[in-house]
Amino acid sequence: PLAKAKDIYVLPFEDAQEVSAERVGYVALCRGLGIIGGSGGSFRPQDETTMAEMAAAVYKAMSHIRSIR
């Protein structure tokens, strides 16, 4: 529910306008938690995610789940 409050988030990426409105909150939360970071000031929302990027994001997300328990 927090991610759906998209009007409260600001994305610090040069290409933030390319992130679809319904995903802004999710991207902002993942960035805030350190799960994603972008590259060279850009998020590249239209690019495909590499397996390495996905593996890193899953690993970082799992570390947050362990710290909650």
GROMACS elastic network, one bead per residue, 0.5 to 0.9 nm:
[ bonds ]
;  ai    aj funct       b0    kb
    1     4     6  0.52947   500
    1     5     6  0.71760   500
    2     5     6  0.56585   500
    2     6     6  0.82775   500
    2    25     6  0.74535   500
    2    26     6  0.85982   500
    2    29     6  0.87559   500
    3     6     6  0.62561   500
    3     9     6  0.89064   500
    3    22     6  0.87428   500
    3    23     6  0.78956   500
    3    24     6  0.76489   500
    3    26     6  0.50953   500
    3    27     6  0.84121   500
    3    28     6  0.80490   500
    3    29     6  0.69521   500
    4     7     6  0.85026   500
    4    22     6  0.70706   500
    4    23     6  0.80111   500
    4    24     6  0.83314   500
    4    25     6  0.59586   500
    4    26     6  0.76932   500
    5     8     6  0.62002   500
    5     9     6  0.78772   500
    5    24     6  0.89322   500
    5    25     6  0.65088   500
    6     9     6  0.57728   500
    6    10     6  0.87640   500
    6    21     6  0.70764   500
    6    22     6  0.69571   500
    6    23     6  0.76675   500
    6    24     6  0.57352   500
    6    26     6  0.83074   500
    6    28     6  0.89070   500
    7    10     6  0.81848   500
    7    21     6  0.88407   500
    7    24     6  0.84529   500
    7    25     6  0.80549   500
    8    25     6  0.80340   500
    9    24     6  0.70407   500
    9    25     6  0.62084   500
    9    28     6  0.64760   500
    9    29     6  0.87306   500
   10    16     6  0.84921   500
   10    24     6  0.81144   500
   10    25     6  0.87213   500
   10    28     6  0.72432   500
   11    14     6  0.85893   500
   11    15     6  0.89341   500
   11    16     6  0.58393   500
   11    17     6  0.87724   500
   11    24     6  0.75117   500
   11    25     6  0.89741   500
   11    27     6  0.79082   500
   11    28     6  0.61243   500
   11    31     6  0.87204   500
   12    15     6  0.86518   500
   12    16     6  0.70003   500
   12    28     6  0.88905   500
   12    41     6  0.76791   500
   12    42     6  0.84133   500
   13    16     6  0.50263   500
   13    17     6  0.86028   500
   13    38     6  0.75608   500
   13    40     6  0.89387   500
   13    41     6  0.53815   500
   13    43     6  0.58957   500
   13    44     6  0.88499   500
   14    17     6  0.80365   500
   14    41     6  0.59004   500
   14    42     6  0.51951   500
   14    43     6  0.75599   500
   15    18     6  0.56481   500
   15    19     6  0.75924   500
   15    41     6  0.83048   500
   15    42     6  0.56870   500
   15    43     6  0.63934   500
   15    44     6  0.68108   500
   15    45     6  0.78882   500
   16    19     6  0.55301   500
   16    20     6  0.88383   500
   16    24     6  0.84476   500
   16    42     6  0.77255   500
   16    43     6  0.71033   500
   16    44     6  0.85593   500
   16    45     6  0.81970   500
   17    20     6  0.76078   500
   17    21     6  0.86453   500
   18    21     6  0.88257   500
   18    43     6  0.89599   500
   18    44     6  0.80659   500
   18    45     6  0.64126   500
   18    46     6  0.74589   500
   19    22     6  0.83695   500
   19    23     6  0.66096   500
   19    24     6  0.62575   500
   19    27     6  0.83326   500
   19    43     6  0.85293   500
   19    44     6  0.85655   500
   19    45     6  0.58054   500
   19    46     6  0.80916   500
   20    23     6  0.54704   500
   20    24     6  0.65102   500
   20    45     6  0.85519   500
   21    24     6  0.54662   500
   21    25     6  0.82575   500
   22    25     6  0.72889   500
   22    26     6  0.82523   500
   23    26     6  0.53003   500
   23    27     6  0.62075   500
   23    28     6  0.85995   500
   24    27     6  0.52277   500
   24    28     6  0.60685   500
   24    29     6  0.86043   500
   25    28     6  0.50835   500
   25    29     6  0.60902   500
   25    30     6  0.85511   500
   26    29     6  0.52177   500
   26    30     6  0.61381   500
   26    31     6  0.85391   500
   27    30     6  0.51888   500
   27    31     6  0.60950   500
   27    32     6  0.85138   500
   27    36     6  0.80202   500
   28    31     6  0.51324   500
   28    32     6  0.60284   500
   28    33     6  0.86000   500
   29    33     6  0.61395   500
   29    34     6  0.85720   500
   29    35     6  0.86316   500
   30    33     6  0.51682   500
   30    34     6  0.62310   500
   30    35     6  0.51188   500
   30    36     6  0.58117   500
   30    37     6  0.83536   500
   30    57     6  0.89436   500
   30    61     6  0.84916   500
   31    34     6  0.50134   500
   31    35     6  0.57937   500
   31    37     6  0.56886   500
   31    38     6  0.83074   500
   32    35     6  0.76308   500
   32    36     6  0.82737   500
   32    37     6  0.87446   500
   33    36     6  0.78902   500
   33    60     6  0.86524   500
   33    61     6  0.82056   500
   33    64     6  0.80720   500
   34    37     6  0.65424   500
   34    57     6  0.86187   500
   34    60     6  0.72523   500
   34    61     6  0.83884   500
   35    56     6  0.78441   500
   35    57     6  0.51153   500
   35    58     6  0.76829   500
   35    59     6  0.83108   500
   35    60     6  0.52839   500
   35    61     6  0.58428   500
   35    64     6  0.89652   500
   36    43     6  0.88662   500
   36    53     6  0.84715   500
   36    56     6  0.84151   500
   36    57     6  0.61334   500
   36    60     6  0.84413   500
   37    41     6  0.87838   500
   37    42     6  0.88254   500
   37    43     6  0.74952   500
   38    41     6  0.64025   500
   38    42     6  0.54594   500
   38    44     6  0.73475   500
   39    42     6  0.52482   500
   39    43     6  0.62220   500
   39    44     6  0.79411   500
   40    43     6  0.83429   500
   42    45     6  0.86415   500
   43    46     6  0.87837   500
   43    47     6  0.89235   500
   44    47     6  0.54975   500
   44    48     6  0.84939   500
   45    48     6  0.80149   500
   45    49     6  0.89945   500
   49    52     6  0.81988   500
   49    53     6  0.62378   500
   49    54     6  0.65309   500
   50    53     6  0.51931   500
   50    54     6  0.62607   500
   50    55     6  0.85646   500
   51    54     6  0.50676   500
   51    55     6  0.59803   500
   51    56     6  0.85258   500
   52    55     6  0.50998   500
   52    56     6  0.61499   500
   52    57     6  0.86032   500
   53    56     6  0.51907   500
   53    57     6  0.61939   500
   53    58     6  0.86826   500
   54    57     6  0.50679   500
   54    58     6  0.61311   500
   54    59     6  0.85249   500
   55    58     6  0.51885   500
   55    59     6  0.61146   500
   55    60     6  0.86168   500
   56    59     6  0.51192   500
   56    60     6  0.61735   500
   56    61     6  0.85705   500
   57    60     6  0.51540   500
   57    61     6  0.60586   500
   57    62     6  0.85394   500
   58    61     6  0.50350   500
   58    62     6  0.60536   500
   58    63     6  0.86271   500
   59    62     6  0.51651   500
   59    63     6  0.63711   500
   59    64     6  0.89891   500
   60    63     6  0.51683   500
   60    64     6  0.67096   500
   61    64     6  0.52594   500
   61    65     6  0.65682   500
   61    66     6  0.89711   500
   62    65     6  0.50164   500
   62    66     6  0.63386   500
   62    67     6  0.87260   500
   63    66     6  0.52145   500
   63    67     6  0.63579   500
   63    68     6  0.88883   500
   64    67     6  0.51282   500
   64    68     6  0.63793   500
   65    68     6  0.52860   500
   65    69     6  0.68360   500
   66    69     6  0.56060   500
